[in-house]
Amino acid sequence: MPQTRGQEDFQLSDVEAHITGTVWKIECQVGQEVEEGDTLVILESMKMEMPVEAEDEGTVKEIRCEEGQSVSEGDTLVVLE
């Protein structure tokens, strides 16, 4: 009987915008391993740059934003696995 991994092995973590602003720069790539505290995206709001950091370690599964895109607080920017 093949072994299956438990759901906890495949948890996804959404990295959300903490402010409303514009995606200034994306600092990660799909498949990249990241550590807690790594900068994933830089947002610009009111002429200030605000880094969005990984809250956990993991692998970038999906990037849901593009440079120059306007985002709202709470929008998912990156999904980690």
PDB file with one MODEL, atoms N, CA, C and O in Angstrom:
MODEL        1
ATOM      1  N   MET A   1       0.843  -1.179   0.000  1.00  0.00           N
ATOM      2  CA  MET A   1       0.000   0.000   0.000  1.00  0.00           C
ATOM      3  C   MET A   1       0.891   1.247   0.000  1.00  0.00           C
ATOM      4  O   MET A   1       1.749   1.397   0.870  1.00  0.00           O
ATOM      5  N   PRO A   2       0.688   2.137  -0.973  1.00  0.00           N
ATOM      6  CA  PRO A   2       1.550   3.327  -1.027  1.00  0.00           C
ATOM      7  C   PRO A   2       1.286   4.253   0.152  1.00  0.00           C
ATOM      8  O   PRO A   2       0.159   4.392   0.628  1.00  0.00           O
ATOM      9  N   GLN A   3       2.365   4.879   0.602  1.00  0.00           N
ATOM     10  CA  GLN A   3       2.209   5.838   1.692  1.00  0.00           C
ATOM     11  C   GLN A   3       1.740   7.176   1.135  1.00  0.00           C
ATOM     12  O   GLN A   3       2.153   7.596   0.054  1.00  0.00           O
ATOM     13  N   THR A   4       0.890   7.821   1.876  1.00  0.00           N
ATOM     14  CA  THR A   4       0.439   9.155   1.494  1.00  0.00           C
ATOM     15  C   THR A   4       0.866  10.127   2.576  1.00  0.00           C
ATOM     16  O   THR A   4       0.955   9.768   3.750  1.00  0.00           O
ATOM     17  N   ARG A   5       1.117  11.313   2.188  1.00  0.00           N
ATOM     18  CA  ARG A   5       1.489  12.340   3.150  1.00  0.00           C
ATOM     19  C   ARG A   5       0.231  12.927   3.761  1.00  0.00           C
ATOM     20  O   ARG A   5      -0.807  13.039   3.109  1.00  0.00           O
ATOM     21  N   GLY A   6       0.346  13.293   5.007  1.00  0.00           N
ATOM     22  CA  GLY A   6      -0.768  13.944   5.671  1.00  0.00           C
ATOM     23  C   GLY A   6      -0.969  15.353   5.166  1.00  0.00           C
ATOM     24  O   GLY A   6      -0.065  15.944   4.576  1.00  0.00           O
ATOM     25  N   GLN A   7      -2.134  15.885   5.392  1.00  0.00           N
ATOM     26  CA  GLN A   7      -2.456  17.229   4.920  1.00  0.00           C
ATOM     27  C   GLN A   7      -1.474  18.257   5.463  1.00  0.00           C
ATOM     28  O   GLN A   7      -1.189  19.245   4.786  1.00  0.00           O
ATOM     29  N   GLU A   8      -0.945  18.049   6.674  1.00  0.00           N
ATOM     30  CA  GLU A   8      -0.030  19.009   7.263  1.00  0.00           C
ATOM     31  C   GLU A   8       1.261  19.153   6.449  1.00  0.00           C
ATOM     32  O   GLU A   8       1.927  20.184   6.545  1.00  0.00           O
ATOM     33  N   ASP A   9       1.625  18.152   5.658  1.00  0.00           N
ATOM     34  CA  ASP A   9       2.817  18.226   4.830  1.00  0.00           C
ATOM     35  C   ASP A   9       2.630  19.137   3.625  1.00  0.00           C
ATOM     36  O   ASP A   9       3.614  19.545   3.007  1.00  0.00           O
ATOM     37  N   PHE A  10       1.403  19.460   3.283  1.00  0.00           N
ATOM     38  CA  PHE A  10       1.130  20.243   2.083  1.00  0.00           C
ATOM     39  C   PHE A  10       0.375  21.526   2.393  1.00  0.00           C
ATOM     40  O   PHE A  10      -0.374  22.018   1.549  1.00  0.00           O
ATOM     41  N   GLN A  11       0.555  22.068   3.573  1.00  0.00           N
ATOM     42  CA  GLN A  11      -0.152  23.289   3.925  1.00  0.00           C
ATOM     43  C   GLN A  11       0.339  24.437   3.062  1.00  0.00           C
ATOM     44  O   GLN A  11       1.533  24.578   2.800  1.00  0.00           O
ATOM     45  N   LEU A  12      -0.605  25.246   2.630  1.00  0.00           N
ATOM     46  CA  LEU A  12      -0.275  26.436   1.858  1.00  0.00           C
ATOM     47  C   LEU A  12      -0.384  27.647   2.774  1.00  0.00           C
ATOM     48  O   LEU A  12      -1.207  27.674   3.689  1.00  0.00           O
ATOM     49  N   SER A  13       0.429  28.619   2.527  1.00  0.00           N
ATOM     50  CA  SER A  13       0.425  29.840   3.323  1.00  0.00           C
ATOM     51  C   SER A  13       0.338  31.034   2.376  1.00  0.00           C
ATOM     52  O   SER A  13       1.206  31.221   1.524  1.00  0.00           O
ATOM     53  N   ASP A  14      -0.708  31.838   2.527  1.00  0.00           N
ATOM     54  CA  ASP A  14      -0.866  33.033   1.705  1.00  0.00           C
ATOM     55  C   ASP A  14      -0.077  34.188   2.321  1.00  0.00           C
ATOM     56  O   ASP A  14      -0.172  34.450   3.520  1.00  0.00           O
ATOM     57  N   VAL A  15       0.691  34.862   1.495  1.00  0.00           N
ATOM     58  CA  VAL A  15       1.390  36.070   1.915  1.00  0.00           C
ATOM     59  C   VAL A  15       0.578  37.234   1.363  1.00  0.00           C
ATOM     60  O   VAL A  15       0.443  37.388   0.149  1.00  0.00           O
ATOM     61  N   GLU A  16       0.036  38.052   2.266  1.00  0.00           N
ATOM     62  CA  GLU A  16      -0.912  39.100   1.882  1.00  0.00           C
ATOM     63  C   GLU A  16      -0.292  40.487   1.978  1.00  0.00           C
ATOM     64  O   GLU A  16       0.673  40.712   2.708  1.00  0.00           O
ATOM     65  N   ALA A  17      -0.874  41.408   1.220  1.00  0.00           N
ATOM     66  CA  ALA A  17      -0.489  42.821   1.296  1.00  0.00           C
ATOM     67  C   ALA A  17      -0.960  43.383   2.640  1.00  0.00           C
ATOM     68  O   ALA A  17      -2.110  43.182   3.032  1.00  0.00           O
ATOM     69  N   HIS A  18      -0.084  44.075   3.332  1.00  0.00           N
ATOM     70  CA  HIS A  18      -0.436  44.692   4.607  1.00  0.00           C
ATOM     71  C   HIS A  18      -0.912  46.125   4.441  1.00  0.00           C
ATOM     72  O   HIS A  18      -1.407  46.746   5.381  1.00  0.00           O
ATOM     73  N   ILE A  19      -0.752  46.640   3.222  1.00  0.00           N
ATOM     74  CA  ILE A  19      -1.187  48.005   2.919  1.00  0.00           C
ATOM     75  C   ILE A  19      -1.764  48.028   1.504  1.00  0.00           C
ATOM     76  O   ILE A  19      -1.531  47.113   0.713  1.00  0.00           O
ATOM     77  N   THR A  20      -2.512  49.075   1.198  1.00  0.00           N
ATOM     78  CA  THR A  20      -2.953  49.320  -0.170  1.00  0.00           C
ATOM     79  C   THR A  20      -1.838  50.081  -0.871  1.00  0.00           C
ATOM     80  O   THR A  20      -1.318  51.061  -0.338  1.00  0.00           O
ATOM     81  N   GLY A  21      -1.472  49.631  -2.061  1.00  0.00           N
ATOM     82  CA  GLY A  21      -0.393  50.288  -2.777  1.00  0.00           C
ATOM     83  C   GLY A  21      -0.177  49.663  -4.141  1.00  0.00           C
ATOM     84  O   GLY A  21      -1.069  49.026  -4.701  1.00  0.00           O
ATOM     85  N   THR A  22       1.021  49.857  -4.662  1.00  0.00           N
ATOM     86  CA  THR A  22       1.407  49.343  -5.973  1.00  0.00           C
ATOM     87  C   THR A  22       2.570  48.376  -5.798  1.00  0.00           C
ATOM     88  O   THR A  22       3.489  48.634  -5.021  1.00  0.00           O
ATOM     89  N   VAL A  23       2.525  47.256  -6.525  1.00  0.00           N
ATOM     90  CA  VAL A  23       3.642  46.313  -6.495  1.00  0.00           C
ATOM     91  C   VAL A  23       4.804  46.972  -7.225  1.00  0.00           C
ATOM     92  O   VAL A  23       4.751  47.179  -8.437  1.00  0.00           O
ATOM     93  N   TRP A  24       5.843  47.296  -6.485  1.00  0.00           N
ATOM     94  CA  TRP A  24       6.999  47.977  -7.059  1.00  0.00           C
ATOM     95  C   TRP A  24       7.985  46.963  -7.626  1.00  0.00           C
ATOM     96  O   TRP A  24       8.513  47.147  -8.723  1.00  0.00           O
ATOM     97  N   LYS A  25       8.235  45.870  -6.858  1.00  0.00           N
ATOM     98  CA  LYS A  25       9.195  44.865  -7.310  1.00  0.00           C
ATOM     99  C   LYS A  25       8.861  43.511  -6.695  1.00  0.00           C
ATOM    100  O   LYS A  25       8.499  43.421  -5.522  1.00  0.00           O
ATOM    101  N   ILE A  26       8.989  42.456  -7.506  1.00  0.00           N
ATOM    102  CA  ILE A  26       8.818  41.091  -7.019  1.00  0.00           C
ATOM    103  C   ILE A  26      10.210  40.510  -6.807  1.00  0.00           C
ATOM    104  O   ILE A  26      11.026  40.482  -7.728  1.00  0.00           O
ATOM    105  N   GLU A  27      10.476  40.050  -5.597  1.00  0.00           N
ATOM    106  CA  GLU A  27      11.809  39.599  -5.206  1.00  0.00           C
ATOM    107  C   GLU A  27      11.925  38.078  -5.118  1.00  0.00           C
ATOM    108  O   GLU A  27      12.902  37.577  -4.562  1.00  0.00           O
ATOM    109  N   CYS A  28      10.950  37.325  -5.654  1.00  0.00           N
ATOM    110  CA  CYS A  28      10.986  35.873  -5.567  1.00  0.00           C
ATOM    111  C   CYS A  28      10.538  35.268  -6.894  1.00  0.00           C
ATOM    112  O   CYS A  28      10.014  35.961  -7.767  1.00  0.00           O
ATOM    113  N   GLN A  29      10.755  33.960  -7.025  1.00  0.00           N
ATOM    114  CA  GLN A  29      10.361  33.231  -8.219  1.00  0.00           C
ATOM    115  C   GLN A  29       9.648  31.954  -7.803  1.00  0.00           C
ATOM    116  O   GLN A  29       9.909  31.427  -6.722  1.00  0.00           O
ATOM    117  N   VAL A  30       8.750  31.449  -8.646  1.00  0.00           N
ATOM    118  CA  VAL A  30       8.087  30.183  -8.377  1.00  0.00           C
ATOM    119  C   VAL A  30       9.154  29.093  -8.257  1.00  0.00           C
ATOM    120  O   VAL A  30      10.067  29.007  -9.077  1.00  0.00           O
ATOM    121  N   GLY A  31       9.022  28.274  -7.230  1.00  0.00           N
ATOM    122  CA  GLY A  31       9.971  27.193  -6.980  1.00  0.00           C
ATOM    123  C   GLY A  31      11.096  27.563  -6.035  1.00  0.00           C
ATOM    124  O   GLY A  31      11.847  26.693  -5.593  1.00  0.00           O
ATOM    125  N   GLN A  32      11.223  28.842  -5.719  1.00  0.00           N
ATOM    126  CA  GLN A  32      12.294  29.314  -4.839  1.00  0.00           C
ATOM    127  C   GLN A  32      12.009  28.928  -3.393  1.00  0.00           C
ATOM    128  O   GLN A  32      10.881  29.065  -2.918  1.00  0.00           O
ATOM    129  N   GLU A  33      13.032  28.445  -2.697  1.00  0.00           N
ATOM    130  CA  GLU A  33      12.937  28.168  -1.263  1.00  0.00           C
ATOM    131  C   GLU A  33      13.169  29.483  -0.518  1.00  0.00           C
ATOM    132  O   GLU A  33      14.124  30.204  -0.808  1.00  0.00           O
ATOM    133  N   VAL A  34      12.299  29.791   0.437  1.00  0.00           N
ATOM    134  CA  VAL A  34      12.450  31.032   1.201  1.00  0.00           C
ATOM    135  C   VAL A  34      12.447  30.723   2.691  1.00  0.00           C
ATOM    136  O   VAL A  34      11.896  29.716   3.135  1.00  0.00           O
ATOM    137  N   GLU A  35      13.062  31.595   3.435  1.00  0.00           N
ATOM    138  CA  GLU A  35      13.124  31.503   4.890  1.00  0.00           C
ATOM    139  C   GLU A  35      12.247  32.584   5.500  1.00  0.00           C
ATOM    140  O   GLU A  35      11.941  33.583   4.850  1.00  0.00           O
ATOM    141  N   GLU A  36      11.850  32.386   6.731  1.00  0.00           N
ATOM    142  CA  GLU A  36      11.091  33.404   7.455  1.00  0.00           C
ATOM    143  C   GLU A  36      11.886  34.707   7.435  1.00  0.00           C
ATOM    144  O   GLU A  36      13.075  34.719   7.752  1.00  0.00           O
ATOM    145  N   GLY A  37      11.224  35.805   7.060  1.00  0.00           N
ATOM    146  CA  GLY A  37      11.865  37.114   7.027  1.00  0.00           C
ATOM    147  C   GLY A  37      12.404  37.528   5.669  1.00  0.00           C
ATOM    148  O   GLY A  37      12.767  38.688   5.475  1.00  0.00           O
ATOM    149  N   ASP A  38      12.462  36.578   4.710  1.00  0.00           N
ATOM    150  CA  ASP A  38      12.913  36.935   3.359  1.00  0.00           C
ATOM    151  C   ASP A  38      11.910  37.880   2.707  1.00  0.00           C
ATOM    152  O   ASP A  38      10.701  37.683   2.829  1.00  0.00           O
ATOM    153  N   THR A  39      12.404  38.900   2.018  1.00  0.00           N
ATOM    154  CA  THR A  39      11.536  39.819   1.294  1.00  0.00           C
ATOM    155  C   THR A  39      11.054  39.144   0.014  1.00  0.00           C
ATOM    156  O   THR A  39      11.861  38.676  -0.789  1.00  0.00           O
ATOM    157  N   LEU A  40       9.726  39.094  -0.174  1.00  0.00           N
ATOM    158  CA  LEU A  40       9.127  38.468  -1.346  1.00  0.00           C
ATOM    159  C   LEU A  40       8.669  39.503  -2.363  1.00  0.00           C
ATOM    160  O   LEU A  40       8.842  39.322  -3.569  1.00  0.00           O
ATOM    161  N   VAL A  41       8.085  40.584  -1.871  1.00  0.00           N
ATOM    162  CA  VAL A  41       7.523  41.632  -2.727  1.00  0.00           C
ATOM    163  C   VAL A  41       7.797  42.970  -2.049  1.00  0.00           C
ATOM    164  O   VAL A  41       7.811  43.061  -0.821  1.00  0.00           O
ATOM    165  N   ILE A  42       8.013  44.003  -2.853  1.00  0.00           N
ATOM    166  CA  ILE A  42       8.129  45.361  -2.310  1.00  0.00           C
ATOM    167  C   ILE A  42       6.950  46.158  -2.842  1.00  0.00           C
ATOM    168  O   ILE A  42       6.746  46.262  -4.051  1.00  0.00           O
ATOM    169  N   LEU A  43       6.178  46.720  -1.917  1.00  0.00           N
ATOM    170  CA  LEU A  43       5.045  47.569  -2.286  1.00  0.00           C
ATOM    171  C   LEU A  43       5.445  49.029  -2.143  1.00  0.00           C
ATOM    172  O   LEU A  43       6.293  49.375  -1.321  1.00  0.00           O
ATOM    173  N   GLU A  44       4.831  49.872  -2.944  1.00  0.00           N
ATOM    174  CA  GLU A  44       5.043  51.313  -2.853  1.00  0.00           C
ATOM    175  C   GLU A  44       3.715  51.951  -2.516  1.00  0.00           C
ATOM    176  O   GLU A  44       2.703  51.693  -3.167  1.00  0.00           O
ATOM    177  N   SER A  45       3.726  52.783  -1.498  1.00  0.00           N
ATOM    178  CA  SER A  45       2.529  53.507  -1.105  1.00  0.00           C
ATOM    179  C   SER A  45       2.949  54.875  -0.590  1.00  0.00           C
ATOM    180  O   SER A  45       3.792  54.981   0.300  1.00  0.00           O
ATOM    181  N   MET A  46       2.369  55.899  -1.142  1.00  0.00           N
ATOM    182  CA  MET A  46       2.658  57.265  -0.731  1.00  0.00           C
ATOM    183  C   MET A  46       4.165  57.550  -0.788  1.00  0.00           C
ATOM    184  O   MET A  46       4.723  58.173   0.115  1.00  0.00           O
ATOM    185  N   LYS A  47       4.811  57.085  -1.861  1.00  0.00           N
ATOM    186  CA  LYS A  47       6.227  57.298  -2.136  1.00  0.00           C
ATOM    187  C   LYS A  47       7.151  56.620  -1.115  1.00  0.00           C
ATOM    188  O   LYS A  47       8.320  56.985  -0.986  1.00  0.00           O
ATOM    189  N   MET A  48       6.611  55.627  -0.392  1.00  0.00           N
ATOM    190  CA  MET A  48       7.425  54.850   0.551  1.00  0.00           C
ATOM    191  C   MET A  48       7.429  53.392   0.108  1.00  0.00           C
ATOM    192  O   MET A  48       6.396  52.860  -0.300  1.00  0.00           O
ATOM    193  N   GLU A  49       8.586  52.750   0.188  1.00  0.00           N
ATOM    194  CA  GLU A  49       8.700  51.330  -0.132  1.00  0.00           C
ATOM    195  C   GLU A  49       8.461  50.511   1.130  1.00  0.00           C
ATOM    196  O   GLU A  49       9.033  50.791   2.184  1.00  0.00           O
ATOM    197  N   MET A  50       7.606  49.493   1.009  1.00  0.00           N
ATOM    198  CA  MET A  50       7.259  48.637   2.143  1.00  0.00           C
ATOM    199  C   MET A  50       7.512  47.182   1.752  1.00  0.00           C
ATOM    200  O   MET A  50       6.804  46.653   0.896  1.00  0.00           O
ATOM    201  N   PRO A  51       8.508  46.517   2.360  1.00  0.00           N
ATOM    202  CA  PRO A  51       8.757  45.121   2.023  1.00  0.00           C
ATOM    203  C   PRO A  51       7.668  44.217   2.600  1.00  0.00           C
ATOM    204  O   PRO A  51       7.175  44.448   3.704  1.00  0.00           O
ATOM    205  N   VAL A  52       7.301  43.186   1.840  1.00  0.00           N
ATOM    206  CA  VAL A  52       6.388  42.144   2.312  1.00  0.00           C
ATOM    207  C   VAL A  52       7.251  40.905   2.467  1.00  0.00           C
ATOM    208  O   VAL A  52       7.825  40.408   1.497  1.00  0.00           O
ATOM    209  N   GLU A  53       7.339  40.408   3.700  1.00  0.00           N
ATOM    210  CA  GLU A  53       8.266  39.326   4.011  1.00  0.00           C
ATOM    211  C   GLU A  53       7.529  38.007   4.253  1.00  0.00           C
ATOM    212  O   GLU A  53       6.351  37.986   4.610  1.00  0.00           O
ATOM    213  N   ALA A  54       8.259  36.913   4.049  1.00  0.00           N
ATOM    214  CA  ALA A  54       7.720  35.590   4.351  1.00  0.00           C
ATOM    215  C   ALA A  54       7.568  35.464   5.863  1.00  0.00           C
ATOM    216  O   ALA A  54       8.479  35.808   6.617  1.00  0.00           O
ATOM    217  N   GLU A  55       6.417  34.972   6.297  1.00  0.00           N
ATOM    218  CA  GLU A  55       6.187  34.777   7.726  1.00  0.00           C
ATOM    219  C   GLU A  55       6.591  33.370   8.163  1.00  0.00           C
ATOM    220  O   GLU A  55       6.693  33.093   9.358  1.00  0.00           O
ATOM    221  N   ASP A  56       6.821  32.484   7.194  1.00  0.00           N
ATOM    222  CA  ASP A  56       7.246  31.116   7.441  1.00  0.00           C
ATOM    223  C   ASP A  56       8.246  30.727   6.365  1.00  0.00           C
ATOM    224  O   ASP A  56       8.364  31.408   5.346  1.00  0.00           O
ATOM    225  N   GLU A  57       8.965  29.632   6.587  1.00  0.00           N
ATOM    226  CA  GLU A  57       9.815  29.096   5.526  1.00  0.00           C
ATOM    227  C   GLU A  57       8.950  28.258   4.602  1.00  0.00           C
ATOM    228  O   GLU A  57       7.897  27.768   5.009  1.00  0.00           O
ATOM    229  N   GLY A  58       9.381  28.092   3.376  1.00  0.00           N
ATOM    230  CA  GLY A  58       8.638  27.278   2.430  1.00  0.00           C
ATOM    231  C   GLY A  58       9.150  27.469   1.021  1.00  0.00           C
ATOM    232  O   GLY A  58      10.222  28.029   0.793  1.00  0.00           O
ATOM    233  N   THR A  59       8.354  26.990   0.082  1.00  0.00           N
ATOM    234  CA  THR A  59       8.669  27.100  -1.336  1.00  0.00           C
ATOM    235  C   THR A  59       7.599  27.950  -2.004  1.00  0.00           C
ATOM    236  O   THR A  59       6.409  27.762  -1.749  1.00  0.00           O
ATOM    237  N   VAL A  60       8.010  28.881  -2.853  1.00  0.00           N
ATOM    238  CA  VAL A  60       7.054  29.727  -3.565  1.00  0.00           C
ATOM    239  C   VAL A  60       6.289  28.847  -4.556  1.00  0.00           C
ATOM    240  O   VAL A  60       6.870  28.318  -5.504  1.00  0.00           O
ATOM    241  N   LYS A  61       4.995  28.698  -4.330  1.00  0.00           N
ATOM    242  CA  LYS A  61       4.152  27.882  -5.200  1.00  0.00           C
ATOM    243  C   LYS A  61       3.527  28.719  -6.305  1.00  0.00           C
ATOM    244  O   LYS A  61       3.391  28.263  -7.441  1.00  0.00           O
ATOM    245  N   GLU A  62       3.143  29.959  -5.962  1.00  0.00           N
ATOM    246  CA  GLU A  62       2.424  30.801  -6.921  1.00  0.00           C
ATOM    247  C   GLU A  62       2.670  32.263  -6.589  1.00  0.00           C
ATOM    248  O   GLU A  62       2.729  32.640  -5.419  1.00  0.00           O
ATOM    249  N   ILE A  63       2.812  33.086  -7.624  1.00  0.00           N
ATOM    250  CA  ILE A  63       2.896  34.538  -7.463  1.00  0.00           C
ATOM    251  C   ILE A  63       1.626  35.109  -8.079  1.00  0.00           C
ATOM    252  O   ILE A  63       1.362  34.911  -9.264  1.00  0.00           O
ATOM    253  N   ARG A  64       0.843  35.818  -7.274  1.00  0.00           N
ATOM    254  CA  ARG A  64      -0.459  36.297  -7.723  1.00  0.00           C
ATOM    255  C   ARG A  64      -0.493  37.799  -7.960  1.00  0.00           C
ATOM    256  O   ARG A  64      -1.555  38.417  -7.880  1.00  0.00           O
ATOM    257  N   CYS A  65       0.657  38.389  -8.251  1.00  0.00           N
ATOM    258  CA  CYS A  65       0.699  39.818  -8.536  1.00  0.00           C
ATOM    259  C   CYS A  65       1.737  40.061  -9.623  1.00  0.00           C
ATOM    260  O   CYS A  65       2.546  39.191  -9.945  1.00  0.00           O
ATOM    261  N   GLU A  66       1.694  41.261 -10.176  1.00  0.00           N
ATOM    262  CA  GLU A  66       2.650  41.673 -11.198  1.00  0.00           C
ATOM    263  C   GLU A  66       3.197  43.045 -10.823  1.00  0.00           C
ATOM    264  O   GLU A  66       2.518  43.835 -10.166  1.00  0.00           O
ATOM    265  N   GLU A  67       4.422  43.320 -11.243  1.00  0.00           N
ATOM    266  CA  GLU A  67       4.992  44.640 -10.992  1.00  0.00           C
ATOM    267  C   GLU A  67       4.129  45.698 -11.662  1.00  0.00           C
ATOM    268  O   GLU A  67       3.734  45.548 -12.819  1.00  0.00           O
ATOM    269  N   GLY A  68       3.837  46.775 -10.926  1.00  0.00           N
ATOM    270  CA  GLY A  68       3.000  47.857 -11.432  1.00  0.00           C
ATOM    271  C   GLY A  68       1.530  47.697 -11.099  1.00  0.00           C
ATOM    272  O   GLY A  68       0.745  48.621 -11.307  1.00  0.00           O
ATOM    273  N   GLN A  69       1.147  46.542 -10.588  1.00  0.00           N
ATOM    274  CA  GLN A  69      -0.261  46.266 -10.254  1.00  0.00           C
ATOM    275  C   GLN A  69      -0.651  46.952  -8.949  1.00  0.00           C
ATOM    276  O   GLN A  69       0.126  46.975  -7.995  1.00  0.00           O
ATOM    277  N   SER A  70      -1.850  47.507  -8.915  1.00  0.00           N
ATOM    278  CA  SER A  70      -2.397  48.056  -7.677  1.00  0.00           C
ATOM    279  C   SER A  70      -3.003  46.927  -6.859  1.00  0.00           C
ATOM    280  O   SER A  70      -3.718  46.077  -7.390  1.00  0.00           O
ATOM    281  N   VAL A  71      -2.711  46.923  -5.547  1.00  0.00           N
ATOM    282  CA  VAL A  71      -3.253  45.903  -4.649  1.00  0.00           C
ATOM    283  C   VAL A  71      -3.880  46.575  -3.439  1.00  0.00           C
ATOM    284  O   VAL A  71      -3.533  47.699  -3.079  1.00  0.00           O
ATOM    285  N   SER A  72      -4.803  45.868  -2.827  1.00  0.00           N
ATOM    286  CA  SER A  72      -5.464  46.351  -1.623  1.00  0.00           C
ATOM    287  C   SER A  72      -4.978  45.557  -0.418  1.00  0.00           C
ATOM    288  O   SER A  72      -4.508  44.428  -0.557  1.00  0.00           O
ATOM    289  N   GLU A  73      -5.091  46.142   0.739  1.00  0.00           N
ATOM    290  CA  GLU A  73      -4.737  45.444   1.969  1.00  0.00           C
ATOM    291  C   GLU A  73      -5.510  44.127   2.034  1.00  0.00           C
ATOM    292  O   GLU A  73      -6.725  44.106   1.842  1.00  0.00           O
ATOM    293  N   GLY A  74      -4.805  43.037   2.305  1.00  0.00           N
ATOM    294  CA  GLY A  74      -5.437  41.728   2.401  1.00  0.00           C
ATOM    295  C   GLY A  74      -5.379  40.902   1.120  1.00  0.00           C
ATOM    296  O   GLY A  74      -5.668  39.705   1.151  1.00  0.00           O
ATOM    297  N   ASP A  75      -5.009  41.516  -0.009  1.00  0.00           N
ATOM    298  CA  ASP A  75      -4.873  40.756  -1.260  1.00  0.00           C
ATOM    299  C   ASP A  75      -3.716  39.762  -1.129  1.00  0.00           C
ATOM    300  O   ASP A  75      -2.669  40.087  -0.567  1.00  0.00           O
ATOM    301  N   THR A  76      -3.914  38.552  -1.650  1.00  0.00           N
ATOM    302  CA  THR A  76      -2.841  37.554  -1.655  1.00  0.00           C
ATOM    303  C   THR A  76      -1.843  37.894  -2.752  1.00  0.00           C
ATOM    304  O   THR A  76      -2.219  38.053  -3.914  1.00  0.00           O
ATOM    305  N   LEU A  77      -0.572  38.004  -2.382  1.00  0.00           N
ATOM    306  CA  LEU A  77       0.490  38.334  -3.326  1.00  0.00           C
ATOM    307  C   LEU A  77       1.278  37.086  -3.731  1.00  0.00           C
ATOM    308  O   LEU A  77       1.616  36.912  -4.902  1.00  0.00           O
ATOM    309  N   VAL A  78       1.566  36.224  -2.759  1.00  0.00           N
ATOM    310  CA  VAL A  78       2.381  35.036  -2.989  1.00  0.00           C
ATOM    311  C   VAL A  78       1.785  33.894  -2.174  1.00  0.00           C
ATOM    312  O   VAL A  78       1.282  34.105  -1.071  1.00  0.00           O
ATOM    313  N   VAL A  79       1.846  32.674  -2.728  1.00  0.00           N
ATOM    314  CA  VAL A  79       1.420  31.485  -2.004  1.00  0.00           C
ATOM    315  C   VAL A  79       2.648  30.615  -1.770  1.00  0.00           C
ATOM    316  O   VAL A  79       3.378  30.286  -2.705  1.00  0.00           O
ATOM    317  N   LEU A  80       2.868  30.247  -0.505  1.00  0.00           N
ATOM    318  CA  LEU A  80       3.982  29.373  -0.135  1.00  0.00           C
ATOM    319  C   LEU A  80       3.461  27.975   0.189  1.00  0.00           C
ATOM    320  O   LEU A  80       2.347  27.805   0.685  1.00  0.00           O
ATOM    321  N   GLU A  81       4.291  26.992  -0.103  1.00  0.00           N
ATOM    322  CA  GLU A  81       3.937  25.605   0.212  1.00  0.00           C
ATOM    323  C   GLU A  81       4.971  25.060   1.177  1.00  0.00           C
ATOM    324  O   GLU A  81       4.883  23.903   1.588  1.00  0.00           O
TER     325      GLU A  81
ENDMDL
END
